[in-house]
């Protein structure tokens, strides 16, 4: 019994030391070089959370303009992508970095009961049927918000380069990026598109691809398309990620656009969720290897 009592005293002493070792107080989540804003859109009459990762070399006093990456679903994907983006700006032993200093902008819908509906509204070009209800169709308005409200804020506040802009989107965000590529092509210079929801509204996005090809003989953009190898057919064959992905690639490659820098990858053993981080990591690195093409028209 004495031995047991002695052990109890020892454990109590250790616990007391641990309690006294430090203190913790709640504080807003922050990281060096990352800023967050509640951004109210006058155009859409609602708000977004905007996260901004500044370049490691960012100097507000210098007259330097930085390329800007606009990322949809920032709440989920910004925290994964930002650390990789920081690392890839650090020069290696030869003095070369994988990407230049860039600004990353994450666009998030409020996390509440309306977030799913707002996401469907903003990322889809036409209404689609979900459980018997027609939803979506606001992609053009969402793009207008980015063009007329968000881009001017970023460019004025952080010296963003309006002549070097990238959009990165996954799933419905990837559908939004494809819609922008075919219908408002010069809104961005580089496109990183992951697991796009080609299935939406009876694959309406394929009509946009055909319409673009009928109007243009070239597509002078840098595009990286990716998907997880495990994104096979589900829901009675109505959603077939890899198959639809391959169809879109075949269409683009068959157009023989001289100025299109098109890269693609199917990540083996990755699914719809796990492919996002490696896809954005490799995709952003790849599109920044391609030279910028001059814009011919704007939104």
C-alpha positions as CSV (number, residue, x, y, z in Angstrom):
1,X,0.0,0.0,0.0
2,X,2.9,2.4,0.8
3,X,4.3,1.8,-2.7
4,X,1.0,2.5,-4.3
5,X,0.6,5.7,-2.3
6,X,4.1,6.8,-3.3
7,X,3.3,6.3,-7.0
8,X,0.1,8.3,-6.6
9,X,2.2,11.2,-5.1
10,X,4.7,11.0,-8.0
11,X,2.0,11.1,-10.6
12,X,0.3,14.0,-8.9
13,X,3.6,15.9,-8.9
14,X,4.2,15.2,-12.6
15,X,0.7,16.4,-13.4
16,X,1.2,19.6,-11.4
17,X,4.4,20.3,-13.4
18,X,2.6,19.7,-16.7
19,X,-0.1,22.2,-15.7
20,X,2.5,24.8,-14.7
21,X,4.5,24.2,-17.9
22,X,2.6,26.7,-20.0
23,X,-0.7,28.4,-20.7
24,X,-2.9,28.7,-23.8
25,X,-5.4,31.3,-24.7
26,X,-7.8,31.3,-27.7
27,X,-6.8,33.5,-30.5
28,X,-7.9,34.1,-34.2
29,X,-6.2,31.7,-36.6
30,X,-3.3,33.4,-38.3
31,X,-0.2,32.6,-40.2
32,X,2.6,34.8,-41.4
33,X,1.9,36.1,-44.9
34,X,-1.8,35.1,-44.8
35,X,-4.6,37.6,-44.5
36,X,-8.3,36.9,-44.3
37,X,-11.3,39.2,-45.1
38,X,-15.1,39.1,-45.0
39,X,-15.8,40.4,-48.4
40,X,-19.3,41.7,-49.3
41,X,-20.2,41.7,-52.9
42,X,-22.5,44.5,-53.9
43,X,-23.1,42.7,-57.2
44,X,-24.3,39.4,-55.7
45,X,-25.6,41.1,-52.5
46,X,-23.9,38.5,-50.2
47,X,-20.6,37.8,-48.6
48,X,-17.5,35.6,-49.0
49,X,-14.5,34.8,-47.0
50,X,-11.3,35.7,-48.9
51,X,-7.9,34.4,-47.8
52,X,-4.8,35.9,-49.3
53,X,-1.4,34.3,-49.3
54,X,1.3,36.8,-50.1
55,X,4.7,35.9,-51.7
56,X,7.7,35.3,-49.5
57,X,9.4,38.3,-51.2
58,X,6.4,40.6,-51.0
59,X,7.3,44.2,-50.3
60,X,4.5,46.7,-50.3
61,X,7.0,49.5,-50.9
62,X,8.4,48.0,-54.1
63,X,6.8,48.6,-57.5
64,X,6.5,44.9,-58.2
65,X,3.4,43.2,-59.7
66,X,2.7,39.6,-58.8
67,X,0.8,36.9,-60.6
68,X,-2.4,36.0,-58.9
69,X,-4.1,32.6,-58.5
70,X,-7.8,32.6,-57.8
71,X,-9.0,29.4,-56.1
72,X,-12.6,28.2,-55.6
73,X,-13.6,26.3,-52.5
74,X,-11.0,28.1,-50.5
75,X,-12.2,26.8,-47.1
76,X,-11.2,23.3,-48.1
77,X,-8.4,23.8,-50.5
78,X,-6.5,27.0,-49.5
79,X,-5.0,25.4,-46.3
80,X,-3.7,22.4,-48.3
81,X,-2.3,24.4,-51.2
82,X,-0.8,27.4,-49.4
83,X,2.1,25.5,-47.7
84,X,3.1,23.8,-51.0
85,X,3.0,27.1,-52.8
86,X,5.3,28.7,-50.2
87,X,7.9,25.8,-50.5
88,X,7.8,26.0,-54.3
89,X,8.8,29.7,-54.3
90,X,12.1,28.9,-52.4
91,X,15.1,28.6,-54.7
92,X,17.0,25.3,-54.7
93,X,20.8,24.9,-54.6
94,X,21.0,26.2,-58.2
95,X,19.0,29.3,-57.4
96,X,15.9,28.1,-59.2
97,X,12.3,27.9,-57.8
98,X,9.5,25.8,-59.2
99,X,7.2,28.8,-59.5
100,X,7.7,32.6,-59.3
101,X,6.5,34.7,-56.3
102,X,2.7,34.6,-56.6
103,X,-0.4,35.7,-54.7
104,X,-2.9,33.0,-53.8
105,X,-6.5,34.0,-53.3
106,X,-8.9,31.5,-51.7
107,X,-12.7,32.2,-52.3
108,X,-15.0,30.6,-49.7
109,X,-18.7,30.6,-49.2
110,X,-19.9,31.1,-45.7
111,X,-20.1,27.8,-43.7
112,X,-23.8,27.7,-43.0
113,X,-27.0,26.1,-44.2
114,X,-26.9,28.1,-47.4
115,X,-23.4,27.2,-48.5
116,X,-24.3,24.2,-50.6
117,X,-27.0,26.1,-52.5
118,X,-24.7,29.1,-53.0
119,X,-21.9,26.8,-54.3
120,X,-24.2,25.2,-56.8
121,X,-25.4,28.6,-57.9
122,X,-22.0,30.1,-58.4
123,X,-20.1,27.3,-60.0
124,X,-22.7,26.0,-62.6
125,X,-23.3,27.7,-65.9
126,X,-26.9,26.5,-66.4
127,X,-29.5,25.1,-64.0
128,X,-29.4,21.4,-63.2
129,X,-31.8,19.0,-61.5
130,X,-30.9,17.9,-58.0
131,X,-33.4,15.6,-56.3
132,X,-36.3,16.9,-58.4
133,X,-35.4,20.6,-58.0
134,X,-33.7,22.9,-60.6
135,X,-30.6,24.5,-59.0
136,X,-27.6,26.5,-60.1
137,X,-26.9,28.5,-63.2
138,X,-25.1,31.5,-61.8
139,X,-21.5,31.0,-63.0
140,X,-21.5,34.1,-65.2
141,X,-22.6,36.3,-62.3
142,X,-20.0,34.7,-60.0
143,X,-17.3,35.4,-62.7
144,X,-18.5,39.0,-62.9
145,X,-18.0,39.3,-59.2
146,X,-14.5,38.1,-59.5
147,X,-13.8,40.3,-62.5
148,X,-15.4,43.5,-61.3
149,X,-15.0,43.4,-57.5
150,X,-12.5,40.9,-56.3
151,X,-9.7,41.4,-58.9
152,X,-9.7,45.2,-58.4
153,X,-9.4,44.7,-54.7
154,X,-6.5,42.3,-54.9
155,X,-4.7,44.3,-57.6
156,X,-5.0,47.6,-55.7
157,X,-4.3,46.3,-52.2
158,X,-1.5,43.8,-53.0
159,X,0.0,44.7,-56.4
160,X,-1.6,41.9,-58.3
161,X,-0.7,41.6,-62.0
162,X,-3.9,41.9,-64.1
163,X,-2.0,40.5,-67.0
164,X,-1.0,37.2,-65.2
165,X,-4.0,35.5,-63.6
166,X,-4.8,31.9,-62.9
167,X,-8.0,30.1,-61.9
168,X,-7.9,26.9,-60.0
169,X,-11.1,24.9,-59.4
170,X,-12.0,21.3,-58.4
171,X,-15.2,19.4,-59.0
172,X,-18.0,22.0,-59.5
173,X,-15.2,24.5,-59.2
174,X,-13.5,22.7,-62.1
175,X,-16.8,22.9,-64.1
176,X,-16.7,26.7,-63.4
177,X,-13.1,26.9,-64.7
178,X,-14.1,24.9,-67.9
179,X,-17.1,27.2,-68.5
180,X,-14.8,30.2,-68.1
181,X,-12.2,28.7,-70.5
182,X,-14.8,28.2,-73.3
183,X,-17.0,31.2,-72.8
184,X,-14.9,34.0,-71.2
185,X,-11.5,32.7,-72.2
186,X,-9.4,35.8,-71.5
187,X,-10.7,36.2,-68.0
188,X,-7.6,34.2,-67.0
189,X,-4.2,33.3,-68.5
190,X,-3.7,29.9,-66.8
191,X,-6.3,27.2,-65.9
192,X,-5.8,24.4,-63.3
193,X,-8.9,22.2,-63.5
194,X,-9.4,19.2,-61.3
195,X,-12.1,16.4,-61.5
196,X,-14.5,18.7,-63.3
197,X,-18.2,18.0,-62.9
198,X,-18.7,17.4,-66.6
199,X,-21.9,15.4,-65.8
200,X,-23.8,18.6,-64.7
201,X,-27.0,19.3,-66.6
202,X,-26.6,16.5,-69.1
203,X,-23.0,17.4,-69.9
204,X,-23.9,20.9,-71.1
205,X,-20.3,21.9,-70.8
206,X,-19.5,19.8,-73.9
207,X,-21.8,22.1,-75.9
208,X,-19.7,25.0,-74.8
209,X,-16.5,23.2,-76.0
210,X,-18.1,22.7,-79.4
211,X,-19.3,26.2,-79.6
212,X,-15.8,27.6,-78.8
213,X,-14.3,25.4,-81.5
214,X,-16.8,26.6,-84.1
215,X,-15.9,30.3,-83.3
216,X,-12.1,30.0,-82.9
217,X,-9.1,28.4,-84.5
218,X,-6.8,28.6,-81.5
219,X,-6.9,28.5,-77.7
220,X,-3.8,30.4,-76.5
221,X,-3.9,29.3,-72.8
222,X,-2.0,27.2,-70.4
223,X,-4.3,24.4,-69.1
224,X,-3.7,21.6,-66.7
225,X,-6.4,19.0,-66.2
226,X,-6.2,16.3,-63.5
227,X,-8.4,13.6,-61.9
228,X,-8.1,10.7,-59.5
229,X,-7.7,7.3,-61.0
230,X,-10.4,5.9,-58.7
231,X,-13.1,8.4,-59.9
232,X,-14.9,5.7,-61.9
233,X,-18.6,5.4,-62.7
234,X,-21.1,5.8,-59.9
235,X,-24.9,6.4,-59.6
236,X,-25.9,3.9,-62.3
237,X,-23.3,5.1,-64.7
238,X,-24.6,8.7,-64.7
239,X,-21.4,10.1,-63.2
240,X,-18.2,8.7,-64.8
241,X,-15.4,11.0,-63.8
242,X,-12.4,9.3,-65.6
243,X,-14.4,8.5,-68.7
244,X,-15.8,12.0,-69.1
245,X,-12.3,13.4,-68.3
246,X,-10.9,11.3,-71.2
247,X,-13.6,12.5,-73.5
248,X,-12.9,16.1,-72.8
249,X,-9.2,15.6,-73.3
250,X,-9.8,13.8,-76.6
251,X,-11.9,16.7,-77.8
252,X,-9.4,19.3,-76.9
253,X,-6.5,17.4,-78.5
254,X,-8.4,16.8,-81.7
255,X,-8.8,20.6,-82.2
256,X,-5.1,21.0,-82.9
257,X,-4.9,24.4,-81.3
258,X,-1.4,25.7,-82.0
259,X,-1.1,27.9,-79.0
260,X,-2.7,25.7,-76.4
261,X,-0.4,24.4,-73.8
262,X,-2.4,21.4,-72.5
263,X,-1.2,19.0,-69.8
264,X,-3.1,16.3,-68.1
265,X,-2.7,13.6,-65.4
266,X,-4.7,10.8,-64.0
267,X,-3.4,10.2,-60.5
268,X,-3.4,6.5,-59.7
269,X,-4.8,5.3,-56.4
270,X,-6.3,8.8,-55.7
271,X,-10.0,9.5,-55.3
272,X,-12.2,12.6,-55.7
273,X,-11.0,13.9,-52.3
274,X,-7.4,12.9,-52.1
275,X,-6.4,14.0,-55.6
276,X,-6.9,17.7,-54.8
277,X,-3.5,18.3,-53.1
278,X,-1.2,16.6,-55.5
279,X,-3.3,17.9,-58.5
280,X,-3.0,21.5,-57.5
281,X,0.7,21.0,-56.5
282,X,1.7,19.6,-59.9
283,X,-0.8,21.7,-61.9
284,X,0.3,25.1,-60.6
285,X,3.9,24.1,-61.2
286,X,3.2,23.0,-64.7
287,X,1.1,26.0,-65.9
288,X,3.8,28.5,-64.7
289,X,6.3,26.8,-67.0
290,X,4.4,27.9,-70.1
291,X,4.9,31.4,-71.5
292,X,2.0,33.9,-71.2
293,X,0.0,34.5,-74.4
294,X,-1.3,38.0,-75.2
295,X,-5.0,38.5,-74.5
296,X,-7.3,39.4,-77.4
297,X,-10.4,40.2,-75.6
298,X,-11.8,40.4,-72.0
299,X,-15.0,39.5,-70.1
